[in-house]
Amino acid sequence: MKPDIHPEFKETTFRCACGNTFTAMSTLGGEHRMEICSNCHPFFTGKEKLIDTAGRIEKFRRRYAKKANA
């Protein structure tokens, strides 16, 4: 590898809006704020809601049920 072309990794503190704080190595360095993290994101907390928008699944089933009967 070429010398002196890679950025330095620095300890970086990340703070979420929910209050969670963690440190990681990053080229950013310092302290950074974020809006959402794995402690408050609905996918990771199990509060995710899957919504069938406008009956898309039923529309799909009706469309392909006609072809199967024909």
Secondary structure, DSSP 8 states (H G I E B T S, - for coil): --TT-S---EEEEEEETTS-EEEEEESS-EEEEES--TTT-HHHHT------GGGHHHHHHHHHHHHHH-
